[in-house]
Amino acid sequence: MTSEISTASSTAGTAAALPIRITVARGDGIGPEIMDATLRILEAAGAGLRFDEIEIGEKVYLAGNTSGMAPEAWDVLRASKVFLKAPITTPRGSGYKSLNVTTRKTLGLFANVRPCVAYDPFVPTKHPDMDVVVIRENEEDTYAGIEHRQTAEVMQCLKLISRPGSERVIRYAFEYARRAERKKISCLTKDNIMKLTDGLFRQVFREIAAEYPEIETEELIVDIGTAWLADRPGRFDVVVTPNLYGDVVSDVTAQLTGSVGLCGSANIGRNFAMFEAIHGSAPDIAGKDLANPSGLLLAAVMMLVHVGRPVIAAKVHNAWLRTIEDGIHTGDIHRDGVSTRRVGTRAFADAVIERLGRTPQKLHPVHYDESSRKALDVEPRPHPKPLKELVGVDVFVDWDAHDRDPDVLARLLHDAAPKTIDLVMITNRGVKVWPGGHPETFRTDHWRCRFMARRSADGHTPISPKAVVELLDHLAVGGIDFVKTEQLYTFDGELGFSLGQGQ
């Protein structure tokens, strides 16, 4: 079992005798307890680390910093480039940003890596053969957090998928699989519905897969893919998926191992890396010496590999496996007839420390080597720039009159529009309601009104941005409340926008 995570060699570990700087945050809730347990184990293992502590989380939020991290903490992170982070609590209510999302995006941590392994029979699971790594795109998708309220009834969230962002995480997944000697990668998307965004992710997957003929690949719709993961995780090896699906899939997969508390994760970028447990801060058990530190400890194992301490990483990981195998379990995984001793956070850490230098007898021992530090080439390849031509515009309108009759709205738009652009379609929540709509279709106060340049014998005629401005000016004069526009382009003659029903 190996965990290859780096995209670049760590400069911090060039001399094994020198301590490596690590930025540490103890977090909220159970965070301080499990961080203390983890650091004690690392110190006992002779990890050779120097810890620079920063304060993050609820206390910082409530002091008035809505990002959850003080400005000076970023300077500490830039000095070490490696972050071991305990769970935090984000206060409920508007105005508070997710520190996890902020950190991942600010530091360019494009890949989230979550190994999910079964430890049967010592941690009961229905899937004893499970050993799946979920690699999730970490910066894009709906996690861009671009949302708007556009009308009294309708909110909008933008889903952004880029070719470079998709290339980096998909190429990382293939490089990870090749180095870790994994045999198969499954790509999960919803490209049957989101044909442009998820379609791009799937297309990039196909392009990159052709460069790795020794690795088996498959493409699955995310709903059936998640169902199969839940039912037959043994058929999966490495899974790569866009951000939102990856968030859900990785938690489902982690729980299938027997407990989400056993999984750590790595957030990998070109120059920075962050390591964390995947669970939350669990304030209900904070301070009670009940929390399982395993997720954060296994994240620290991945960190040790990343900074060039593979021998220590294996030493810690094998001691942890032996502890689990010996039945010394915290309450979340304790089972009568399986566990031999129920322990708290501190005693669990003591048990791991006692087993440093020992290996499991039934579970598979792990081994890491220096090859884990070799740089992975994940940078996007250059692509020719396509010819981009403007052929129309979607105008989103807030309109709540005349019983929301689309025929009335169409007449208003026709009257207000210039003669060089034609209204060709009106949709409501993505369903075409004009022309030829159905009276049974439920309608809100939010309408997408598609205007296209007059068609020629050769198809769409390109127009200038000035024509769109003229259209909006006419609509404004006509009293039409437009709330958003989306320009419609072709790229090398191919449509860069989805078609409505009947187009």
C-alpha positions in Angstrom: 0.0 0.0 0.0 1.5 3.3 -1.0 0.4 6.9 -1.1 2.0 9.0 -3.8 0.9 12.6 -3.3 3.6 15.2 -4.2 3.6 17.2 -7.3 7.1 18.6 -6.6 10.0 17.6 -4.5 10.1 19.1 -1.1 13.1 21.4 -0.7 12.7 21.2 3.1 13.9 17.6 3.3 17.2 17.7 1.4 19.2 17.1 4.6 17.6 14.5 6.7 19.3 15.7 9.9 17.7 19.2 9.6 14.2 19.7 11.0 11.5 20.3 8.5 9.2 23.3 9.0 5.5 22.4 9.3 2.7 24.9 9.9 0.2 23.5 12.5 -3.2 24.7 13.4 -5.0 23.0 16.4 -8.4 24.1 15.3 -11.7 23.9 17.2 -13.8 21.3 19.1 -11.8 18.0 19.2 -9.0 19.6 17.1 -6.6 20.4 19.9 -6.9 16.9 21.4 -6.3 15.0 18.2 -3.6 17.3 17.1 -1.8 16.8 20.5 -2.1 13.0 20.0 -0.8 13.2 16.5 2.2 15.4 17.3 3.2 13.2 20.3 3.3 10.2 17.9 5.3 12.1 15.3 7.8 13.2 18.0 8.1 9.7 19.4 8.7 8.4 15.9 11.6 10.8 15.4 10.0 12.6 12.5 12.4 15.5 12.7 9.8 18.3 12.3 9.7 21.8 13.5 6.2 23.1 14.1 5.1 26.7 13.6 1.7 27.2 15.1 -1.0 29.5 13.8 -4.5 30.2 15.1 -7.5 29.6 12.8 -11.1 28.8 13.1 -14.0 29.9 15.3 -12.0 32.2 17.6 -10.6 34.1 14.6 -14.0 34.3 12.9 -15.6 35.8 16.0 -12.8 38.3 16.4 -14.0 39.8 13.2 -12.0 38.1 10.5 -14.6 36.5 8.1 -12.0 34.2 6.5 -11.1 32.4 9.7 -7.4 33.1 9.4 -5.5 36.2 10.4 -3.4 37.9 7.6 -0.1 37.2 9.4 -0.9 33.4 9.4 -0.5 33.4 5.6 3.1 34.5 6.0 3.8 31.6 8.3 2.3 29.2 5.7 4.3 30.7 2.9 7.5 30.0 4.9 6.8 26.3 5.4 4.6 25.5 2.4 3.2 22.5 4.4 0.1 22.8 6.6 -1.2 20.2 9.1 -4.6 21.3 10.0 -7.1 20.1 12.6 -10.8 20.4 12.1 -12.4 23.9 12.7 -15.9 25.2 13.4 -17.3 27.8 11.0 -19.9 29.9 12.7 -23.4 29.5 11.2 -24.9 32.5 9.5 -24.1 34.7 6.5 -20.8 36.4 6.0 -18.5 33.6 7.1 -16.4 31.9 4.4 -15.3 28.3 4.5 -11.6 28.4 5.5 -11.1 25.0 3.8 -12.3 26.3 0.5 -10.5 29.6 0.9 -7.2 27.9 1.8 -7.5 25.4 -1.1 -8.1 28.1 -3.6 -5.7 30.7 -2.3 -2.8 28.3 -2.2 -3.7 26.5 -5.5 -4.4 23.1 -3.9 -6.0 21.6 -7.0 -6.2 18.0 -6.0 -7.8 16.5 -2.9 -6.6 12.9 -2.3 -8.5 10.6 0.0 -7.3 7.0 0.4 -10.2 4.9 1.8 -9.1 1.4 3.0 -11.0 -1.3 4.8 -9.4 -2.8 8.0 -11.6 -5.9 8.2 -12.1 -7.7 10.5 -10.7 -5.3 13.1 -13.0 -2.5 12.0 -16.2 -4.2 10.8 -17.3 -3.3 7.3 -19.5 -4.9 4.6 -16.6 -4.4 2.1 -13.5 -6.1 3.4 -11.7 -5.9 0.0 -12.0 -2.2 -0.3 -9.0 0.0 -1.2 -10.1 3.0 -3.1 -8.4 6.4 -3.6 -10.8 9.3 -4.4 -9.1 12.2 -6.2 -11.3 15.3 -6.3 -10.8 18.5 -8.2 -10.4 21.1 -5.5 -10.8 24.6 -6.8 -13.6 24.9 -9.4 -17.2 23.8 -10.0 -19.9 25.3 -7.8 -17.2 25.8 -5.1 -16.3 29.0 -6.9 -19.0 30.3 -4.7 -20.4 32.7 -7.3 -24.1 33.1 -6.4 -26.7 35.7 -7.0 -30.3 36.4 -6.1 -31.8 37.5 -9.4 -35.5 37.8 -8.7 -37.9 37.5 -5.8 -38.1 33.8 -6.4 -34.8 32.6 -8.0 -31.3 32.2 -6.8 -28.4 31.3 -9.1 -25.1 29.4 -8.5 -22.5 29.3 -11.3 -20.7 26.1 -12.1 -17.3 26.8 -13.6 -15.2 24.0 -15.1 -12.0 24.9 -17.0 -9.8 22.9 -19.3 -6.5 23.7 -17.4 -8.2 22.9 -14.0 -9.5 19.6 -15.4 -6.1 18.7 -17.0 -4.2 19.3 -13.7 -6.3 17.0 -11.5 -6.9 14.3 -14.1 -3.2 14.2 -15.1 -2.4 14.0 -11.4 -4.7 11.1 -11.0 -2.9 9.2 -13.8 0.5 10.0 -12.5 -0.6 9.0 -9.0 -1.9 5.7 -10.3 1.2 5.0 -12.4 3.6 5.6 -9.5 1.5 3.7 -6.9 1.0 0.8 -9.4 -2.7 1.2 -9.4 -4.4 -0.5 -12.3 -7.6 1.4 -13.0 -9.1 4.9 -12.9 -12.8 5.7 -13.0 -14.1 9.1 -14.1 -17.4 10.2 -12.5 -19.4 13.0 -14.1 -22.9 14.0 -15.1 -22.1 14.9 -18.7 -25.4 13.5 -19.9 -27.1 16.6 -18.4 -24.3 19.1 -18.2 -22.9 18.5 -21.6 -20.5 21.5 -21.7 -19.1 21.6 -18.2 -19.0 18.0 -17.2 -18.6 17.2 -20.9 -15.3 19.1 -20.9 -14.0 17.2 -17.8 -14.9 13.9 -19.5 -13.3 14.9 -22.8 -10.0 15.9 -21.0 -10.1 12.5 -19.2 -10.3 10.7 -22.5 -7.4 12.8 -24.0 -5.1 12.2 -21.1 -6.1 8.5 -20.7 -4.7 7.9 -24.2 -1.2 8.8 -22.8 -1.4 6.0 -20.2 -2.3 2.8 -22.1 -1.2 0.5 -19.3 -4.0 1.9 -17.0 -7.6 0.7 -17.4 -10.2 3.4 -17.5 -13.9 3.8 -17.3 -16.4 6.6 -17.5 -19.5 6.5 -15.3 -22.4 8.8 -14.7 -21.9 10.0 -11.1 -25.3 8.7 -9.8 -24.8 5.1 -10.9 -21.0 5.4 -10.1 -21.8 6.4 -6.5 -24.4 3.6 -6.2 -21.8 1.1 -7.3 -19.2 2.5 -5.0 -21.7 2.1 -2.1 -22.6 -1.5 -3.2 -19.4 -2.8 -4.7 -16.4 -0.6 -3.8 -14.0 -3.5 -4.6 -14.5 -2.9 -8.3 -12.9 0.6 -8.0 -9.3 1.5 -7.6 -8.8 5.2 -8.3 -11.7 7.6 -8.8 -11.3 11.1 -10.3 -14.2 13.5 -10.3 -15.1 17.2 -10.3 -15.3 19.1 -7.0 -18.9 18.8 -5.9 -19.3 15.1 -6.8 -16.0 14.4 -5.2 -17.1 16.0 -1.9 -20.0 13.6 -1.7 -18.4 10.5 -3.2 -15.3 10.8 -0.9 -17.4 10.9 2.3 -19.5 8.0 1.1 -16.4 6.0 0.3 -14.7 6.9 3.6 -17.7 5.8 5.6 -17.8 2.4 3.8 -14.5 1.6 5.4 -16.2 1.4 8.8 -15.8 4.9 10.0 -15.3 8.3 8.4 -13.0 9.0 11.3 -10.3 6.7 9.9 -9.6 8.7 6.8 -7.1 11.5 6.3 -6.7 13.6 3.2 -4.1 15.5 1.3 -4.7 18.8 -0.6 -2.0 19.1 -3.2 -0.7 22.0 -5.2 2.4 22.9 -7.1 4.0 24.7 -4.2 1.9 24.1 -1.2 0.2 21.1 0.5 -2.4 20.8 3.3 -3.1 17.7 5.3 -6.2 17.1 7.4 -8.8 14.7 8.7 -11.9 14.6 6.7 -14.3 14.8 9.6 -15.6 17.9 11.4 -14.8 19.5 14.8 -17.4 17.5 16.8 -17.9 20.1 19.5 -20.3 17.7 21.4 -17.4 15.5 22.5 -14.7 18.1 22.7 -12.6 18.0 25.8 -13.9 14.5 26.9 -10.9 12.4 25.7 -13.2 10.5 23.3 -12.1 11.5 19.8 -10.4 9.2 17.4 -7.1 10.9 16.2 -6.7 8.4 13.3 -7.9 10.6 10.5 -5.4 13.4 11.4 -2.6 10.9 12.1 -3.0 9.2 8.7 -3.1 12.7 7.1 0.2 13.3 8.9 1.6 10.0 7.4 0.8 11.4 3.9 2.5 14.6 5.0 5.7 12.7 6.0 5.8 11.1 2.6 5.4 14.5 1.0 8.3 16.2 2.9 10.7 13.3 2.3 10.3 11.2 5.5 9.1 7.9 3.9 10.8 5.6 6.5 9.2 7.5 9.4 5.8 7.6 7.5 5.9 3.8 7.2 7.0 3.4 10.9 4.0 5.5 12.1 1.5 3.9 9.7 2.6 0.3 10.6 2.4 1.1 14.3 -1.1 2.5 13.8 -2.1 -0.7 11.9 -0.8 -2.8 14.6 -2.8 -0.9 17.2 -6.0 -1.4 15.2 -5.1 -5.0 14.7 -4.5 -5.5 18.5 -8.1 -4.3 19.1 -7.2 -1.1 20.9 -10.0 1.1 19.7 -11.6 4.4 20.5 -15.4 4.5 21.1 -16.4 5.2 17.5 -15.0 1.9 16.2 -15.2 -0.2 19.4 -17.2 -3.4 18.9 -17.9 -6.1 21.4 -16.3 -9.3 20.3 -13.9 -7.5 18.0 -12.1 -4.9 20.1 -10.0 -5.9 23.1 -9.8 -2.5 24.8 -11.8 0.7 24.6 -9.6 3.7 25.0 -9.7 7.5 24.8 -7.7 9.9 22.6 -4.6 10.0 24.8 -4.5 6.3 25.5 -4.9 5.5 21.8 -1.9 7.7 21.0 0.1 6.0 23.8 -0.8 2.6 22.3 0.5 3.7 18.8 3.7 5.0 20.4 4.3 1.7 22.2 4.1 -0.1 18.8 6.5 2.1 16.9 8.9 -0.2 15.2 6.4 -3.1 15.0 4.3 -4.2 12.0 0.9 -5.7 11.7 0.6 -9.5 11.5 -2.7 -9.8 9.6 -3.3 -6.4 8.0 -0.9 -5.5 5.1 2.2 -3.6 6.3 3.0 -0.5 4.3 6.2 0.7 2.7 7.1 4.1 1.3 10.2 5.0 -0.5 12.1 8.1 -1.9 10.4 7.8 -5.3 7.4 9.5 -3.7 9.3 12.8 -3.7 9.9 12.9 -7.4 8.1 15.7 -9.1 4.8 14.8 -10.9 4.3 16.6 -14.2 0.7 17.8 -14.0 0.9 21.1 -15.9 -1.7 21.7 -18.6 -0.4 21.2 -22.2 -0.8 24.1 -24.7 -3.9 24.0 -26.9 -4.5 26.1 -30.1 -6.9 29.0 -29.5 -10.2 28.5 -31.4 -11.9 31.1 -33.5 -14.5 32.7 -31.3 -17.5 34.4 -32.8 -20.5 36.1 -31.2 -23.8 34.9 -32.6 -26.4 35.8 -30.0 -27.2 36.5 -26.4 -29.4 35.0 -23.6 -31.1 37.8 -21.6 -32.4 36.8 -18.2 -35.5 38.8 -17.3 -37.4 39.4 -14.0 -41.0 39.5 -15.1 -44.1 38.8 -13.0 -47.1 40.1 -14.9 -50.1 39.0 -17.0 -50.4 35.7 -15.1 -46.8 35.0 -16.3 -48.1 34.3 -19.8 -45.0 33.7 -22.0 -46.9 34.8 -25.1 -47.3 38.3 -23.6 -43.7 38.4 -22.6 -42.7 37.4 -26.1 -44.7 40.3 -27.6 -43.1 42.8 -25.2 -39.6 41.6 -26.2 -40.4 41.7 -29.9 -41.7 45.2 -29.6 -38.5 46.3 -27.7 -35.9 44.5 -29.7 -33.9 46.0 -32.6 -34.7 44.5 -36.0 -31.3 42.9 -36.5 -31.7 40.4 -33.8 -34.5 37.8 -33.4 -36.1 36.4 -30.3 -36.0 32.7 -30.9 -36.9 31.1 -27.5 -38.0 31.7 -23.9 -37.4 29.2 -21.2 -38.3 29.1 -17.5 -36.1 27.1 -15.2 -34.6 25.6 -18.3 -37.9 24.4 -19.8 -39.0 26.0 -23.1 -42.2 27.9 -22.7 -42.2 29.8 -26.0 -42.8 29.2 -28.8 -44.8 26.1 -28.5 -44.8 25.7 -24.7 -47.2 23.7 -22.7 -49.7 25.3 -20.3 -49.0 22.7 -17.6 -45.4 23.9 -17.2 -44.8 25.6 -13.8 -43.4 29.1 -14.2 -41.4 31.4 -11.9 -40.6 35.1 -12.3 -37.2 34.3 -13.9 -37.1 33.9 -17.7 -34.3 33.2 -20.1 -34.9 35.0 -23.4 -32.7 33.9 -26.3 -31.9 36.3 -29.0 -29.9 35.3 -32.1 -28.5 37.1 -35.1 -30.6 36.9 -38.2 -29.8 33.6 -39.9 -28.2 33.4 -43.3 -28.0 30.5 -45.7 -24.7 29.5 -44.0 -26.2 29.4 -40.5 -25.6 31.9 -37.6 -24.2 35.3 -38.7 -21.6 36.7 -36.3 -22.6 40.0 -34.6 -20.7 42.6 -32.7 -20.9 43.3 -28.9 -22.3 46.6 -29.9 -25.4 44.8 -31.2 -25.9 43.3 -27.7 -25.6 46.7 -26.1 -28.2 48.1 -28.6 -30.5 45.2 -27.7 -30.2 45.9 -24.0 -30.8 49.6 -24.5 -34.0 48.8 -26.4 -35.1 46.5 -23.6 -34.4 49.1 -21.0 -36.4 51.7 -22.9 -39.2 49.2 -23.2 -39.3 48.7 -19.4 -37.9 45.1 -19.5 -36.1 44.3 -16.2 -33.1 42.2 -17.4 -31.0 40.8 -14.5 -28.2 39.0 -16.4 -26.9 38.3 -19.9 -24.8 35.5 -21.3 -23.2 36.0 -24.7 -23.6 33.1 -27.1 -20.4 32.2 -29.0 -19.2 29.6 -31.5 -15.7 28.2 -31.2 -14.3 27.1 -34.6 -17.9 26.9 -35.7 -19.0 24.7 -32.8 -21.7 26.0 -30.5 -20.4 27.1 -27.1 -23.9 27.0 -25.5 -26.6 24.5 -24.8 -29.6 24.3 -27.0 -33.1 24.6 -25.8 -35.8 22.1 -26.7 -36.9 22.5 -30.3 -33.8 24.5 -31.4 
